[in-house]
Amino acid sequence: MEGWTYCVPCLMGIEGLAAEELRELGCENVRAENGRVLFAGGAELLARVNLGSWFGERVLLLLGEFPARSFEELFQGVRALPWEALLGKEDAFPVSGSSLSSQLHSVPDCQAIIKKAIVERLKGKYRLSWFPETGPLHRVRFRILKDKVSLMVDTSGEGLHKRGYRRESNLAPMKETLAAALCKLARVRPDGNFIDPFCGSGTLLIEAALLAGNIAPGLRRSFQAESWRDADPQVWRRERERAQDLERRDITFTATGYDIDPAAAALTLENAQKAGVAAWVRAWVRDIRDFREEGPYGCVVCNPPYGERLLDGEEARRLIQVMGQVFQPRRGWSYGVITPEPEFEKLYGRRADKRRKLYNGMIPCQFYQYFKAETGARR
């Protein structure tokens, strides 16, 4: 696994955060593109990024890229790649992928041709006519974008947003990778006072606590590449120990969640326990109308229900007006709200100090941030 190029898909809008974290993890040749970040490294970095990436969706080994506008070009390009460097005689290698803005637009046809080309390559290398595919799983993923083919092998297995703590959730949960990005953008600190007044299943609170304690998000799960024939278990053991050595357990951080649903508050505490951050997370039953800033400083980040999720449009807009009333500009306090509502600032009553376009699932949203004591002058 030495000297490979890896691809880390990420949510649109957080490519910069993903690139920054990869550099901090020690990755080389980091390059951000739309919806993904590339880096170079060996087995240690493969394990380190799987264990420690907050914002990546998975880690894919990039076997090769080439242009293809016909099925013959696709077949020959795939067959030219060194599949035998990854795939043994018995390894399983199902193929899946996507095509966008390309001549080769039929995904099922592309899947079949890519599978056939890999088999032909392996036949020539192993002198076999048939492969049982009963061994370790190597999921082959392809992306064809504007006639450029990318061939990758998934090293993660389940997506990296599966941290291992959220086995149960309420309606419309936020993806863990997006929650971590919002916490990072809000500059969560180890001595912070973090609040989510719509806590749901506690995802924002838990991701904030993990960030504050520098607890690697993948420590409580396993990864597909650990089962591969050339995987060195000592590498994975060392990287887990490295991550644990970097944890900060003596922090003064607090994360407080509120929700009008008692079941949500209880679920938040249950998930915090599973994530190993229960010492820093609290949850109470409280309506947003009863929100009050307590203490000299605080960081509020929330994903309020809205028309496309849990409330009808009018209820969601009234909720934004309430937030504008209870989230008052105050020195030492900041507020961040992610929402698809196009009239958010008008309803909230103040212009944001900063805003950023993000996607919550397939829904385009804006993350509105308020952090100035005197804020929100209308332009």
C-alpha positions in Angstrom: 0.0 0.0 0.0 3.0 2.3 -0.4 3.1 5.2 -2.7 -0.6 5.3 -3.7 -2.8 8.2 -4.5 -6.0 8.4 -2.4 -9.3 10.2 -3.0 -11.5 11.5 -0.2 -15.0 12.4 -1.3 -16.6 15.1 0.8 -19.8 17.2 0.9 -19.9 20.1 -1.5 -18.7 23.3 0.3 -16.3 21.7 2.8 -13.5 20.7 0.4 -11.2 23.3 2.0 -11.8 22.0 5.5 -11.1 18.4 4.3 -7.9 19.5 2.6 -6.8 21.4 5.7 -7.4 18.3 8.0 -5.5 16.0 5.6 -2.5 18.3 5.7 -2.7 18.3 9.5 -2.7 14.5 9.5 0.5 14.5 7.6 -0.7 13.8 4.0 1.4 14.9 1.0 0.4 16.4 -2.3 -3.0 17.4 -1.0 -5.2 18.8 -3.8 -8.9 19.9 -3.4 -11.3 19.5 -6.2 -15.1 19.8 -6.5 -16.5 17.2 -4.0 -13.3 15.5 -3.3 -9.7 15.9 -2.0 -6.7 13.9 -3.3 -3.5 13.0 -1.3 -0.5 10.7 -1.5 0.7 8.3 1.1 1.3 4.8 2.3 -0.3 2.3 4.6 0.1 4.5 7.7 -1.7 7.5 6.2 -4.4 5.2 4.8 -5.2 4.0 8.3 -4.7 7.5 9.9 -7.1 9.2 7.5 -9.8 6.5 7.9 -9.5 6.8 11.7 -9.1 10.6 11.9 -11.0 12.3 9.1 -13.9 14.4 10.4 -15.1 15.6 7.0 -14.3 12.9 4.5 -17.1 10.5 3.4 -14.7 7.6 2.7 -11.1 6.9 1.7 -10.7 5.6 -1.9 -7.5 4.2 -3.4 -7.3 5.9 -6.8 -6.0 3.3 -9.2 -6.0 5.5 -12.3 -7.7 8.1 -14.4 -8.1 8.4 -18.2 -10.4 9.9 -20.8 -13.0 7.6 -22.4 -15.8 8.5 -24.9 -16.5 5.0 -26.1 -16.9 1.6 -24.5 -13.8 0.3 -26.2 -11.8 3.2 -24.7 -13.3 2.4 -21.3 -12.4 -1.3 -21.6 -8.9 -0.7 -22.7 -8.3 2.0 -20.1 -9.5 -0.3 -17.2 -7.6 -3.3 -18.5 -4.3 -1.3 -18.5 -4.5 -0.6 -14.8 -2.5 -2.8 -12.3 -5.5 -4.6 -10.7 -3.3 -7.5 -9.6 -1.5 -5.2 -7.2 -4.7 -5.1 -5.1 -6.8 -8.1 -6.1 -5.9 -11.6 -5.2 -7.1 -14.8 -7.0 -10.1 -15.1 -4.6 -10.9 -11.5 -3.7 -14.4 -10.1 -4.3 -14.6 -7.0 -6.4 -18.2 -5.7 -7.1 -18.3 -2.6 -9.3 -20.5 0.5 -8.8 -20.3 4.1 -9.8 -21.7 7.1 -11.5 -21.6 9.0 -14.8 -22.3 12.7 -15.3 -22.0 15.0 -18.4 -20.3 12.2 -20.3 -20.8 10.2 -23.6 -20.9 7.0 -21.6 -24.0 7.7 -19.6 -25.4 4.2 -19.0 -24.1 3.2 -15.6 -25.2 -0.5 -15.9 -23.3 -0.8 -19.2 -20.2 0.9 -17.7 -20.4 -1.4 -14.7 -20.4 -4.5 -16.9 -17.6 -3.3 -19.1 -15.4 -2.4 -16.2 -16.0 -5.7 -14.5 -15.1 -7.6 -17.7 -12.0 -5.5 -18.2 -10.8 -6.3 -14.6 -11.4 -10.0 -15.1 -9.5 -10.0 -18.4 -6.5 -8.3 -16.7 -6.5 -10.8 -13.9 -6.9 -13.7 -16.3 -3.6 -12.7 -17.9 -1.8 -12.2 -14.7 -3.0 -15.3 -12.7 -3.5 -17.7 -15.7 -7.0 -18.5 -14.5 -10.3 -18.5 -16.4 -12.6 -18.1 -13.4 -12.5 -16.2 -10.1 -14.6 -17.3 -7.2 -14.7 -14.0 -5.4 -15.0 -15.6 -2.0 -12.1 -13.7 -0.4 -11.8 -10.2 1.2 -14.1 -7.5 -0.3 -12.6 -4.8 -2.6 -15.4 -2.5 -3.7 -14.5 -1.0 -7.1 -16.0 2.5 -7.6 -15.9 4.5 -10.8 -16.7 8.1 -11.6 -17.1 9.3 -15.1 -17.3 13.1 -15.2 -17.1 15.0 -18.4 -15.6 11.9 -20.2 -12.9 11.5 -17.6 -12.9 8.1 -15.9 -11.7 7.6 -12.3 -11.2 4.1 -11.0 -11.0 3.6 -7.3 -11.1 0.9 -4.6 -13.0 1.6 -1.3 -10.8 1.2 1.8 -13.4 2.3 4.3 -16.3 0.0 3.9 -19.2 1.9 5.6 -19.0 5.7 5.0 -16.8 7.6 7.5 -19.9 9.4 8.8 -20.7 6.1 10.5 -18.8 6.8 13.7 -20.3 3.9 15.6 -22.3 5.9 18.2 -25.6 6.6 16.4 -27.4 3.3 16.1 -30.7 5.0 16.8 -31.9 8.4 15.6 -34.9 10.6 15.4 -36.5 11.9 12.2 -34.3 13.8 9.7 -30.9 13.4 11.4 -27.9 15.4 10.2 -25.0 13.6 8.8 -22.1 13.4 11.2 -19.6 14.8 8.7 -21.7 17.9 8.1 -22.2 18.3 11.8 -18.4 18.2 12.3 -17.9 20.8 9.6 -20.4 23.2 11.2 -18.6 22.8 14.6 -15.3 23.4 12.9 -16.6 26.5 11.1 -18.0 27.7 14.5 -14.5 27.3 16.0 -15.4 24.9 18.8 -12.7 25.2 21.6 -11.6 22.8 24.3 -12.8 25.3 26.9 -16.0 26.1 25.0 -19.7 26.3 26.0 -21.5 24.7 23.1 -25.3 24.8 22.8 -27.7 23.2 20.3 -31.3 24.3 21.1 -32.8 21.7 18.6 -30.6 18.8 19.6 -32.6 15.9 18.1 -30.4 12.8 18.4 -27.4 14.9 19.6 -25.2 14.7 16.5 -24.0 18.3 16.7 -23.3 18.1 20.4 -21.4 14.8 20.1 -19.3 16.0 17.1 -18.5 19.2 19.0 -17.4 17.2 22.0 -15.2 14.8 19.9 -13.6 17.8 18.2 -13.0 19.6 21.5 -11.4 16.5 23.0 -9.5 15.7 19.7 -11.0 12.2 19.8 -10.6 10.5 16.4 -14.1 9.9 15.0 -13.2 6.4 13.6 -11.8 4.9 16.8 -15.0 2.9 17.6 -15.3 1.1 14.2 -13.4 -1.1 11.8 -12.5 -0.5 8.1 -12.6 -2.6 4.9 -8.9 -2.4 4.2 -8.1 -4.0 7.5 -9.3 -7.3 6.0 -7.2 -7.2 2.9 -4.5 -9.8 2.4 -1.6 -7.3 2.5 -3.0 -5.3 5.4 -0.5 -5.1 8.4 -2.5 -5.2 11.6 0.5 -3.6 13.4 0.0 -0.5 11.3 -3.6 -0.1 12.3 -2.7 -0.8 15.9 0.0 1.9 15.9 -2.3 4.4 14.3 -5.1 3.7 16.8 -2.6 4.2 19.6 -1.3 7.4 18.0 -4.8 8.8 17.9 -5.5 7.9 21.5 -2.3 9.6 22.6 -3.5 12.8 21.0 -6.8 12.9 22.9 -7.4 15.7 25.4 -9.4 14.3 28.3 -8.8 17.2 30.8 -10.7 19.8 29.0 -13.4 22.1 30.5 -15.7 21.8 27.5 -19.5 21.6 27.9 -22.1 20.7 25.3 -25.8 21.4 26.2 -28.7 20.4 24.1 -32.4 21.4 24.3 -35.4 19.9 22.5 -39.1 20.0 23.0 -39.3 16.2 22.6 -38.3 14.3 25.8 -37.4 11.2 23.7 -34.9 13.3 21.7 -33.2 14.5 24.9 -33.0 11.0 26.2 -31.6 9.8 22.8 -28.9 12.5 22.9 -27.7 11.3 26.2 -27.7 7.6 25.1 -25.7 8.4 21.9 -23.2 10.6 23.9 -22.6 7.6 26.2 -21.9 5.4 23.1 -19.5 8.0 21.7 -17.6 8.2 25.0 -18.3 11.9 25.6 -21.1 11.6 28.2 -19.0 13.6 30.7 -19.3 16.7 28.5 -22.8 16.4 27.2 -26.1 17.4 28.8 -29.6 17.5 27.4 -32.8 19.0 28.6 -36.4 19.4 27.5 -36.9 23.1 26.6 -38.7 25.2 24.0 -36.6 27.6 21.8 -38.8 30.4 23.1 -37.3 29.8 26.5 -33.7 30.1 25.3 -31.5 32.4 27.4 -27.8 33.0 27.2 -26.2 31.8 30.4 -22.6 32.7 31.3 -20.0 35.1 29.8 -19.5 33.2 26.5 -21.1 30.5 24.4 -21.3 29.0 20.9 -24.8 28.2 19.5 -25.0 26.0 16.4 -28.3 24.5 15.3 -30.2 22.8 12.5 -33.7 23.9 13.1 -36.7 22.0 11.6 -37.9 23.4 8.3 -40.5 22.9 5.7 -38.7 20.1 3.8 -38.0 18.2 7.0 -40.3 18.3 10.0 -42.5 21.4 9.9 -44.7 23.1 7.4 -43.4 26.2 5.8 -45.3 28.7 8.0 -44.2 27.0 11.2 -40.6 26.9 10.1 -40.6 30.7 9.3 -42.2 31.6 12.6 -39.4 29.6 14.3 -36.8 31.6 12.5 -38.4 34.8 13.8 -38.3 33.4 17.3 -34.6 32.6 16.9 -34.0 36.2 15.8 -35.6 37.4 19.0 -33.8 35.1 21.5 -30.4 35.0 19.8 -29.3 38.5 20.7 -25.9 39.9 19.7 -23.7 39.8 22.8 -20.0 40.0 23.4 -18.5 36.5 23.8 -21.4 34.7 22.1 -21.8 33.4 18.6 -24.7 31.8 16.7 -24.7 29.5 13.6 -27.9 28.3 11.9 -28.0 26.0 8.8 -31.2 26.3 6.8 -32.5 26.2 3.2 -34.9 29.1 3.9 -34.1 31.8 1.2 -35.7 34.6 3.4 -33.8 33.6 6.5 -32.0 36.9 7.2 -35.2 38.9 6.6 -37.2 36.6 9.0 -34.4 36.5 11.5 -34.2 40.3 11.5 -30.4 40.8 10.9 -27.9 40.2 8.2 -25.4 37.4 9.0 -21.7 38.3 9.7 -20.8 35.4 7.5 -22.6 32.8 5.4 -21.5 29.7 3.5 -23.3 27.5 1.0 -23.5 23.8 2.1 -25.6 20.8 1.4 -27.7 19.0 4.0 -28.2 15.7 2.2 -29.4 16.8 -1.2 -30.9 20.0 0.1 -28.9 23.2 -0.7 -28.6 25.3 2.4 -26.8 28.3 3.9 -24.9 28.3 7.1 -25.5 31.8 8.7 -23.1 32.9 11.3 -23.4 35.8 13.8 -20.5 36.6 16.0 -20.2 40.3 16.3 -21.5 42.1 19.4 -23.0 44.8 17.2 -24.1 42.8 14.2 -26.4 42.5 11.3 -26.7 46.0 9.7 -28.9 45.8 6.7 -27.3 46.6 3.4 
